Amino acid sequence: MAEKKRKRHDHETNGRPSKRSGTERLPADNVKVSMIPDETEWVPVVGMIVRARCLGRLRPQLSSFALMSSATNVLNAASTPGLSFPPDLTLKAYTKPRRLNTSSTGKSPVTTSEHLLHTSAHPRIDYTGQEEEGGGTDGLLSHYIGVYDPQSGDLQLMRARKLVLRGSPRSNPTEVEQEAKAANDLAARSALGLTFGTKKSKRAIQNMTKNAISPSKKRVTADDGSQPSLDPVAAAVISSMAMAAPTVTSREDLQAAIDENKPRPNPNLDAEAPMDVYPIDQLVGPGILRQLAVKDWQDAVEQKEEILTRSRFVSHRIQRVVAEGDVRKIKTMRYLLLLIEWHNLLTPGSKNRGLKIPDRAQLREKLGKWGSELVDGVSRRFAPDDGRTLNKWHLDNLITHICALCITVDPENFLTDIYDIREDLKLDTKDVRKYFKEIGCRLVAPTEKERAKWGLAKAEVMSHKVAKLRLPLEFPKMRVVQQPKRRR
């Protein structure tokens, strides 16, 4: 679709716009331009107001400037959003030789001197106007002010100075005095501690001094005139620490990684009952449960015959477990007996290289009644890939599984006396306690009721500890190794 053309107004019928250029308003045909020489330091000022970039203190260095005149309002600047200059304030003018010019021969006062305007008349803000010389092409830029006489056609130009007015909040003198007094008191206490303090207090003061990041005595002035509290080196150190902080592994994440790789059965942390922490299918496996035969145990209990095994733990509890009639629990105890017998066949390896696993022929000879499939399944599950030696990690994994099976099949409802399994595995009491703690058990002394039920004498209580699996689970925490103190 063709665009509609804009209709021209009636006063534009001649084809020319109605606006006129500025030169058409000049009555004179020729404009005479003249330059007023800047022989004195008193020249007009072109200024602008900018917002202060920080809330720090601004102490203008007026010591190197010389006062040019009495108090007078010499700046008439254009305001910008963010900061307004009160019109009733007066500014004092100061001057000093310009630093960028080493020689002022043959140059005007504008190029050889530098001006500064300052006032502290405002109750809260200090205003300072300075000549800010920019780099690049702005360094060669000059400013002029012109006065035009339309009747005579004369245009007079004069060199001007460009000043930037900045405002900064004034600090409270009381706060400054309090900070100085606190710093002096701290220095006095430190000196007194270093002179008459103990060795421990002296080391603390010395460490505080070494690790302190204090502001530099020679501060670096920022672009907006503010004074940073830290020098560039300290600021770089702090910024690098802030960047590296998110990548540092927290103690909780490190503890979770350690717990995940520990040699123990994986506990169900969301369990609502102790029986759900270590399910039987996880400890034994459904395929292995189908291969375990328990008919002989059931027949022996029905005929009230004594069942003798190579394990004190199993022999002292098999009658009660079979009497309960839970077939899965009976098969779990049978698998526990297989692990105990398989563990007791391990022999010390050469050069402290763990425990040596018997070869398949010896295993079939010692454990022939279990069947080769079950024995080979235990070797594949708990032995390393080479199948020859059992290192520390694999041995701990085997024993923690045995402890979890003990706490599961014991008829005392997820508590057990660790004495029998300690005798079966031929371990020290502290080692057995450590293994039960690794699976989340709490170890306590037998109560009077339990001591009477198990027929324990008072002298035997010291060697008997009860492991209880209760919620919430309590696992060993990561140890924090403290550095030894240095001796002097």
Secondary structure, DSSP 8 states (H G I E B T S, - for coil): ---------GGGTTSS-S---GGGG--SSS-EEEEE---SS---EEEEEE--S-SS------TTSEE-SSSB-----B-BTTB---TT--BEEEEEE-TT-S--TT--HHHHEEEEEEE--SSSEEEEEE----SGGGGG--EEEEEEETTTTEEEEEEEEEEEEEEEE---HHHHHHHHHHHHHHHHHHHHHHHHS-HHHHHHHHHHHHH-----SS----TTS---SS-HHHHHHHHHHHHHGGGS--HHHHHHHHHHTSSS----TT-SSGGGTS-HHHHT-HHHHHH---HHHHHHHHTT-----S-HHHHTTHHHHHHHT-HHHHHHHHHHHHHHHHHHT-EE-GGG--EE---HHHHHHHSGGG-HHHHHHHHHHHS-TTSSEE-HHHHHHHHHHHHHHHHHH-TTTSEEEHHHHHHHHT--HHHHHHHHHHTT-EEE---HHHHHHHT--GGGGGG--EEE--SS----------------
